[in-house]
Amino acid sequence: MRHPLVIGNWKLNGSTEMVKELIVALCNKLSNVIGCDVVIAPPVVYLDLAKHHLGISNSNLTLGAQNVDTNIAGAFTGEVSASMLKDIGAKYIIIGHSERRTYHKESDDNIVKKFTVLKLTGLIPILCIGESEAENQDGKTESVCARQLDAVINHLGVQALENCVIAYEPIWAIGTGKSAKPTQVQAVHKFIRGYIAKHNVEIAENIIILYGGSVNPSNATELFTQLDIDGALVGGASLMADTFVLIVKAAAQAKQNLRSAALT
Ligand SMILES: O=C[C@H](O)COP(=O)(O)O
């Protein structure tokens, strides 16, 4: 069975004080929580500080980053490379987030290049996919997700999806407080897994598929009770220790319940 994973994407939020307080609180409150992997992705400028505080707390939280450049080194002012992220201790890297697709005009081709450098560097891509509200209303959810998956599969082969994470994030649910319905999300996750299975059943069965879009402590359990929702990519609710911890605990508990039910 797949191990649940909850990732906190802090987006453009933080300060030296906040990094310390949030990490110390998370480490305390999560110290005895087992059964769910937890990643935090602070802004890149705070990664080193975050690593420092995680180290002091002797925590098993893992460090992630929110973006990577397509180049490894050279004259690319303002960019951060995969090897730098690895060097500083990040393991999971978010790519293809709709905020970057929209505000930074990142194309599928560009995202494939990022995916490639991450694989070459030995980092784990968190590939975000998902449709806009208009596409959702036009019934294009599956075709949009398929196109965004094909960008990687057609360029790199399905094997590239081994040890990678998919995050399904319907754009209309991000930061709106309007989460997609758990059964709706389950249907899309099942489609995504089935789409990958057409290329390779084992990779499809093992790949972690997260949901992102207004996940909070009130909707978390029902989401994680769905068979193909392996965890969450959490934005706003990851900025407060209490809410993020409740989401992590909900993932651990819901998946434990599913495991027990499968055994009876
Ligand atoms: O990366 C996280 C997602 O964009 C979800 O953000 P949100 O939880 O604030 O809706």
The ligand as a Gaussian input file, in Angstrom:
#p B3LYP/6-31G(d) Opt

LIG

0 1
 O        0.246000      24.189000      -3.361000
 C       -0.818000      24.220000      -2.765000
 C       -2.062000      24.445000      -3.452000
 O       -1.974000      25.432000      -4.423000
 C       -3.263000      24.580000      -2.566000
 O       -3.322000      25.844000      -1.946000
 P       -4.487000      26.088000      -0.862000
 O       -4.430000      24.955000       0.109000
 O       -4.167000      27.405000      -0.261000
 O       -5.785000      26.072000      -1.624000

